[in-house]
Amino acid sequence: MTWQKIGVFIAFVIVLGVPLFFRPDTPGRDPNVRRLVIITPHNEQIRHEFGEAFAAWHEAEFGEPAAVEWIMIGGTSEILKMLESIYVKAFATGKLQRDGTLASDAPEPMPFDLMFGGGSYDHGRLKKGVSVMLDGEEKSIRLPMSEPAGFSAARLEAWYGENQIGSGDLYDDEQYWLGNALSSFGIVYNRDVLRELKVPEPDAWAGMRDPRLAGWVALADPRQSGSVTTTYDSILSHYGWDEGWRILRDMCANARYFSNSSSKVPLDVSRGEAAMGVAIDFYGRYQAQAVQKPGETPETSRLGYVDPRGAVLVDADPVSILAGGGDPELARRFVEFTLSELGQSLWQFHVEESDDGLGPRDFELRRMPIRRAMYDRYASRFVDRISPFESAMTDETGTWRSSISPMMAAFSIDIHSEHARAWRVLNEARERAASGELDHAVVQEMESHFYAMPTHTMSDGRELLFSPEHYEAIKGDWAEAEKDGRWDSIRIDYVRFFRGSYRQVVELRH
């Protein structure tokens, strides 16, 4: 047996065993306590506050105990990959029907009731579902991994009002997902390190392009984190194709690493292992609070966080009821709880004793509630002075999102040492040209190579420049390439192109 076949066999065994592994054991547990199984990328503080508060709320509202079983396997990308495998397997074995509901003879339900956390794009993938082949037929269908929550229009109006923030939605029109918090994406930075590097504090994404930051920028790998992909996509959408890609390429050239976890970035920046990095707002604010010394303010502590001026993407952070779960009624109650005033208050209130019982008990989560009414009624009790509905950018996003991972991998992540070297040579040439030692035409030629985009070879042999005009056609060919086995060859061609471009930059320095 080859190593490739062994790897496939191991993967199959893992996928087959995941539902059994993750479903909570029942022996020894109180049978009178209903249990909700939630898979989540959320941190321990969020799980603690929501688990405890939901249990108390449920008993008060319905007169029966309930508890949450939290399942954590990594970020949203890892969660979605695992769920896709589980749902494909469940359909293949007859456990799920075409509409995603359990078969009448299914021995047990699907292993999870809810997915809690992640971005609207990720939960949109749950709604879109997985492609499965119909038994005995030469066609496939989409099997949804989530199901509509089924709340009334009046209930949605009371919770959300207008279903919009910036250019995005607060909930799915068919209720396959409902937002319960908001996330923005910005820059976390270490003031002490920036002073040593003589780099000003950033107020826009362009601040991460400063060549003095070479080797000092912490970034997350978009192939591993859906939230950071949303961040990079917002840069590309806000600045446009040409300038957006230049900013992303300069940021990557300055990178110290590309982490598989977006939560690692603010930790390393706070420790001085990086000068700045891309962060989700609550990770940045929470870590800034954790390292703040007595007597310091957010403006004077060593760790700062900023939403980039004029380019603040605010996205819904949803919850989805997963198809075929064991207790859909309890799942729906959890969704209702997250949108109650109590559930919303957990995100942003101070930890304090209050007569109305609102707010967290142990941890200040530093996140933005999704209900507009919370900002009108309780802004004075918020930890942060924030106005997401006023500051959210209105640029349409998502058009080029699927290009982020393959392109960033090819032009930087997979060949980062060569990218960083070409960046260093280019900036040395810029300094020499500024002082009159080098012809500006040489710098312009270097830049044309450094920022060049590859030509894509379509399945029919056509050569298309990787550009906004050709992107839809190229994206379609990527999908076909994954099916017919051409994808690895395409990826290698991209890497070869960028490696050659950086080599030309280096050669031109003489």
Buried (B, 14 or more C-beta within 10 A) or exposed (E): EEEEEEEEEEEEEEBBEBBEEBBEEEEEEEEEEBBBBBBBBBBEBBBBBBBBBBBBBBEEEEEEBBBBBBBBBBBBBBBBEBBBBBBBBBBEEEBBBEEBEBBEEBEEBBBBBBBBBBBBBBBBBBBBBBEBEEEEEEEEBEBBBBBBBEBEEEEBEEBBEEBEBBBBBBBBEEBBBBBBBBBBBBBBBBBEBBEEBEBEEBBBBBBBBBBEBBEBBBBBBBBBBBBBBBBBBBBBBBBEBEEBBBBBBBBBBBBBBBBBBBBBBBBBBBBBBBBBBBBBBBBBBBBBBEBBEEEEEEEEBBBBBBBBEEBBBBBBBBBBBBBBBBBBEBBBBBBBBBBBBBBBBBBBBEEEEEEEBBBBBEBBBBBBBBBBBBBEEBEEBBBBEBEBBEBBBEBEBBBBBBBBBBBBBBBBBBBBEBBBBBBBBBBEBBEBBEEEEBEEEBBEBBBEBBBBBBBBBBEEEEEBEBEEEBBEEBBEBBEEBEEEEBBEEBBEBBBEBBBEBBBBBBEBBE
